[in-house]
Amino acid sequence: MATLCPCSKEISKYGAHNQRGYVELDIHTNEYLHVDDIITWVESCGSAPLINLLKRPDEKYVTELAYENPVFVEDLVRNVALKLNDSSSIDRYQIRVTNHESIHTHNAYAVVKKG
Protein backbone atom coordinates (compact mmCIF):
# COMPACT_ATOMS: atom_id res chain seq x y z
CA MET A 1 0.00 0.00 0.00
CA ALA A 2 1.06 3.59 -0.35
CA THR A 3 1.90 5.77 2.63
CA LEU A 4 2.61 9.47 2.69
CA CYS A 5 4.95 11.06 5.23
CA PRO A 6 3.09 13.42 7.61
CA CYS A 7 6.28 15.39 8.39
CA SER A 8 7.03 15.88 4.72
CA LYS A 9 3.50 17.12 4.13
CA GLU A 10 3.77 19.52 7.06
CA ILE A 11 7.00 21.17 5.89
CA SER A 12 6.42 21.09 2.12
CA LYS A 13 4.66 23.75 0.16
CA TYR A 14 3.89 21.60 -2.89
CA GLY A 15 3.63 17.99 -1.79
CA ALA A 16 5.18 15.22 0.26
CA HIS A 17 7.23 12.11 -0.29
CA ASN A 18 5.62 8.69 -0.49
CA GLN A 19 6.63 5.22 0.57
CA ARG A 20 5.48 1.78 -0.44
CA GLY A 21 4.42 -0.11 2.68
CA TYR A 22 4.61 -3.87 3.11
CA VAL A 23 2.57 -5.48 5.88
CA GLU A 24 3.36 -9.00 7.12
CA LEU A 25 0.90 -10.72 9.48
CA ASP A 26 1.10 -13.79 11.67
CA ILE A 27 -2.32 -14.35 13.19
CA HIS A 28 -3.97 -17.03 15.33
CA THR A 29 -7.74 -17.26 15.08
CA ASN A 30 -10.36 -19.10 17.09
CA GLU A 31 -12.66 -19.44 14.07
CA TYR A 32 -12.48 -19.25 10.29
CA LEU A 33 -11.69 -15.88 8.74
CA HIS A 34 -11.61 -15.39 4.99
CA VAL A 35 -8.24 -14.14 3.78
CA ASP A 36 -9.93 -11.54 1.56
CA ASP A 37 -11.46 -9.92 4.65
CA ILE A 38 -8.05 -9.68 6.31
CA ILE A 39 -6.54 -8.17 3.16
CA THR A 40 -9.34 -5.60 3.02
CA TRP A 41 -8.75 -4.65 6.67
CA VAL A 42 -5.02 -4.21 6.10
CA GLU A 43 -5.39 -2.27 2.85
CA SER A 44 -7.75 0.20 4.54
CA CYS A 45 -5.03 1.21 7.02
CA GLY A 46 -2.57 2.99 4.73
CA SER A 47 -2.69 6.35 3.01
CA ALA A 48 -3.95 4.94 -0.30
CA PRO A 49 -4.13 1.62 -2.15
CA LEU A 50 -1.59 0.47 -4.71
CA ILE A 51 -3.18 -0.01 -8.11
CA ASN A 52 -1.61 -1.85 -11.03
CA LEU A 53 -2.82 0.37 -13.86
CA LEU A 54 -3.99 3.95 -13.55
CA LYS A 55 -5.23 6.50 -16.03
CA ARG A 56 -4.58 10.17 -15.27
CA PRO A 57 -7.86 10.87 -13.42
CA ASP A 58 -7.34 7.74 -11.29
CA GLU A 59 -3.74 8.71 -10.56
CA LYS A 60 -4.94 12.14 -9.44
CA TYR A 61 -7.49 10.51 -7.12
CA VAL A 62 -4.99 8.10 -5.52
CA THR A 63 -2.33 10.81 -5.12
CA GLU A 64 -4.77 13.21 -3.48
CA LEU A 65 -6.19 10.43 -1.28
CA ALA A 66 -2.70 9.69 0.05
CA TYR A 67 -2.01 13.40 0.55
CA GLU A 68 -5.16 13.78 2.66
CA ASN A 69 -4.37 10.70 4.76
CA PRO A 70 -0.66 10.75 5.71
CA VAL A 71 0.62 7.93 7.95
CA PHE A 72 4.00 7.02 9.43
CA VAL A 73 5.05 3.37 9.54
CA GLU A 74 4.11 3.44 13.25
CA ASP A 75 0.63 4.71 12.36
CA LEU A 76 0.20 1.95 9.81
CA VAL A 77 1.15 -0.86 12.19
CA ARG A 78 -1.09 0.67 14.89
CA ASN A 79 -4.01 1.02 12.44
CA VAL A 80 -3.71 -2.64 11.45
CA ALA A 81 -3.56 -3.69 15.12
CA LEU A 82 -6.73 -1.70 15.86
CA LYS A 83 -8.53 -3.44 12.98
CA LEU A 84 -7.42 -6.87 14.21
CA ASN A 85 -8.41 -5.99 17.79
CA ASP A 86 -11.95 -5.30 16.55
CA SER A 87 -12.29 -8.96 15.56
CA SER A 88 -13.25 -11.37 18.33
CA SER A 89 -11.99 -14.15 16.00
CA ILE A 90 -8.33 -13.17 16.42
CA ASP A 91 -6.59 -14.35 19.61
CA ARG A 92 -3.07 -13.18 18.91
CA TYR A 93 -0.97 -11.66 16.17
CA GLN A 94 2.32 -10.18 15.13
CA ILE A 95 2.32 -7.35 12.60
CA ARG A 96 5.49 -6.26 10.82
CA VAL A 97 5.47 -3.24 8.54
CA THR A 98 8.31 -2.02 6.34
CA ASN A 99 8.02 1.24 4.46
CA HIS A 100 10.43 1.46 1.55
CA GLU A 101 11.47 5.09 1.66
CA SER A 102 11.47 7.12 -1.53
CA ILE A 103 13.97 9.83 -0.53
CA HIS A 104 15.97 8.30 2.33
CA THR A 105 18.72 5.70 2.17
CA HIS A 106 17.01 3.61 4.87
CA ASN A 107 13.64 1.94 5.27
CA ALA A 108 11.25 2.45 8.20
CA TYR A 109 10.14 -0.58 10.24
CA ALA A 110 7.58 -1.17 13.00
CA VAL A 111 6.29 -4.24 14.87
CA VAL A 112 3.30 -4.87 17.13
CA LYS A 113 2.45 -8.11 18.95
CA LYS A 114 -0.61 -9.28 20.84
CA GLY A 115 -0.64 -12.43 22.95
C-alpha positions in Angstrom: 0.0 0.0 0.0 1.1 3.6 -0.3 1.9 5.8 2.6 2.6 9.5 2.7 4.9 11.1 5.2 3.1 13.4 7.6 6.3 15.4 8.4 7.0 15.9 4.7 3.5 17.1 4.1 3.8 19.5 7.1 7.0 21.2 5.9 6.4 21.1 2.1 4.7 23.7 0.2 3.9 21.6 -2.9 3.6 18.0 -1.8 5.2 15.2 0.3 7.2 12.1 -0.3 5.6 8.7 -0.5 6.6 5.2 0.6 5.5 1.8 -0.4 4.4 -0.1 2.7 4.6 -3.9 3.1 2.6 -5.5 5.9 3.4 -9.0 7.1 0.9 -10.7 9.5 1.1 -13.8 11.7 -2.3 -14.4 13.2 -4.0 -17.0 15.3 -7.7 -17.3 15.1 -10.4 -19.1 17.1 -12.7 -19.4 14.1 -12.5 -19.2 10.3 -11.7 -15.9 8.7 -11.6 -15.4 5.0 -8.2 -14.1 3.8 -9.9 -11.5 1.6 -11.5 -9.9 4.7 -8.1 -9.7 6.3 -6.5 -8.2 3.2 -9.3 -5.6 3.0 -8.7 -4.6 6.7 -5.0 -4.2 6.1 -5.4 -2.3 2.8 -7.7 0.2 4.5 -5.0 1.2 7.0 -2.6 3.0 4.7 -2.7 6.4 3.0 -3.9 4.9 -0.3 -4.1 1.6 -2.1 -1.6 0.5 -4.7 -3.2 0.0 -8.1 -1.6 -1.8 -11.0 -2.8 0.4 -13.9 -4.0 4.0 -13.6 -5.2 6.5 -16.0 -4.6 10.2 -15.3 -7.9 10.9 -13.4 -7.3 7.7 -11.3 -3.7 8.7 -10.6 -4.9 12.1 -9.4 -7.5 10.5 -7.1 -5.0 8.1 -5.5 -2.3 10.8 -5.1 -4.8 13.2 -3.5 -6.2 10.4 -1.3 -2.7 9.7 0.1 -2.0 13.4 0.6 -5.2 13.8 2.7 -4.4 10.7 4.8 -0.7 10.8 5.7 0.6 7.9 7.9 4.0 7.0 9.4 5.1 3.4 9.5 4.1 3.4 13.2 0.6 4.7 12.4 0.2 1.9 9.8 1.2 -0.9 12.2 -1.1 0.7 14.9 -4.0 1.0 12.4 -3.7 -2.6 11.5 -3.6 -3.7 15.1 -6.7 -1.7 15.9 -8.5 -3.4 13.0 -7.4 -6.9 14.2 -8.4 -6.0 17.8 -11.9 -5.3 16.5 -12.3 -9.0 15.6 -13.3 -11.4 18.3 -12.0 -14.1 16.0 -8.3 -13.2 16.4 -6.6 -14.4 19.6 -3.1 -13.2 18.9 -1.0 -11.7 16.2 2.3 -10.2 15.1 2.3 -7.3 12.6 5.5 -6.3 10.8 5.5 -3.2 8.5 8.3 -2.0 6.3 8.0 1.2 4.5 10.4 1.5 1.5 11.5 5.1 1.7 11.5 7.1 -1.5 14.0 9.8 -0.5 16.0 8.3 2.3 18.7 5.7 2.2 17.0 3.6 4.9 13.6 1.9 5.3 11.2 2.4 8.2 10.1 -0.6 10.2 7.6 -1.2 13.0 6.3 -4.2 14.9 3.3 -4.9 17.1 2.4 -8.1 18.9 -0.6 -9.3 20.8 -0.6 -12.4 22.9 
